[in-house]
Amino acid sequence: MAQQGVLQPVDVNIDYSPARKRARVEDQGNEDSKYSHSNGDLDLNEVLDFGIGRLDCDSQDVVVSEDDTIFTKTVPIGVDVSCASLTPDSREKQVSILESTLTKESLDKISIGEWSYLLSVNKPSIKPESLINYFDLLCDEVILYILKWIPKTSLKNVALCCKRLYRLSNDETLWTRLDISNKRLSPGKLGYILSKQVVVLRLARSKIIPTAILPGCRAFEPDFQSRLLYLDLSMTHIATRCLTELFNKCKRLKKLSLENVAVNNEVLIALSGNIDIEVINFAMCTGIQEDGLKYLLRNCRHVRELNIAWTNLSQPSIRLICDNLSSTMDRLNISGCKKMMTDSHVASLVSSCPKLRELDLSDCTNITRDTMKYIRRLENLTFIALSRCYMIPSSSILLLKKLKNLSYLDIHGGYIADHELKQIHAALGNAVQINQFKFSSVARPTVGLRRSSIWNMRVKD
């Protein structure tokens, strides 16, 4: 008996075929039987069983052992399919069986070389291919490029595959841009997102449940500093203490939108740590007070776009803004101040920001014709909005013709008659387009139907 666990060459000699694999017919009493079995002889029906030969070794004395199998119980290394074990006599029998089984047309198609190959004694053994994980041969850069095309929601499943994919799926390059708008973030999720070192993050219209940052993530560590540069929190439901905690971790912000979000002095003080911030959108914010504005205006001296429209500012706050705005200011929307804004405020504003290109004073109902004298000093002005400024007569608007770079003028509200509007259009010339925009785009992250980018930067890879 062969040694267990070692693969033996398969002997396909039909003279030693195991007895349990042979067909037997035990029906001896039926005279119409196609087979008869007596004295060890097997008679074959010449018509129905043409081409079938009798097995020479058809003895019932053959003992079936556990080794009468093609494969042993272990995994085979190779299977010998050559005819090396066949004697010349048995090979001739094999040829006769093939010739009797195949049709004449099939035999004619088999060349001499194919016959030699079928009966060759030097056939190589069939061995299974070596098990090689070709994915492990790829460098990290290639795998990261592949993972970049996988949705962010599926990367957590990729991380469960192995240690290497866990490490690569958390690589910072895969989390540069992230859009989580219109979502509900459970406690601690914001800290988990910050730990990914996101650079461009959109959280517009999301709801962030306190507490924003919980122990167990990198963002909770005292020395953690986020790489976040562009953050859209427009119309986000977030507590002021969560905002304060967020801004204490973010000191590199370049552009920020807090439109229609409640803030307080602590939030503004924490935000003032971003000394290089350039764009801030406070439109329709509530809770902006003078104490917090002092820190913000004093520390953030590189702001070039500010939207602080409809924030219910007090006169002291308006005075503070107009007197302390940075000289780098390029676009400003301070509309909606109603009777709080005066001509003296506009004079201070023009003095602080002489390089303004866009200015929106809509719904400042207390400014008069004197304001136009200050505005015409802004030589770089290309856009001015004076919608619903009822105290400014149409004749004063004609003073804007001295602004050579002026391209757009918005005077919505119907307080100017049609014939007066024609006079203004004739005085300013065709180079100035009137009432082209109904809403301001100053400092806003998205304008119109574009929702896949903020400030012209993609939020999805």
Secondary structure, 3 states (H helix, E strand, C coil): CCCCCCCCCCCCCHHHCCHHHCCCCCCCCCCCCCCEEECCEEECCCCCCCCCCCCCCCCCCCCCCCCCCCCCCCCCCCECCCCCCCCHHHHHHHHHHHHHHCCHHHHHHCCHHHHHHHCCCCCCCECCCCCCCHHHHCCHHHHHHHHCCCCHHHHHHHCCCCHHHHHHHCCHHHHCEEECCCCEECCCHHHHHHHCCCCEEECCCCEECCCCCCCCCHHHCCCCCCCCCEEECCCCECCHHHHHHHHHHCCCCCEEECCCCECCHHHHHHHCCCCCCCEEECCCCECCCHHHHHHHHHHCCCCCEEECCCCCCCHHHHHHHHHHCCCCCCEEECCCCHHHCCHHHHHHHHHHCCCCCEEECCCCCCCCCHHHHHHCCCCCCCEEECCCCCCCCHHHHHHHHHCCCCCEEECCCCCCCHHHHHHHHHHHCCCCEECCCCCCCCCCCCCCCCCCEECCEECCC
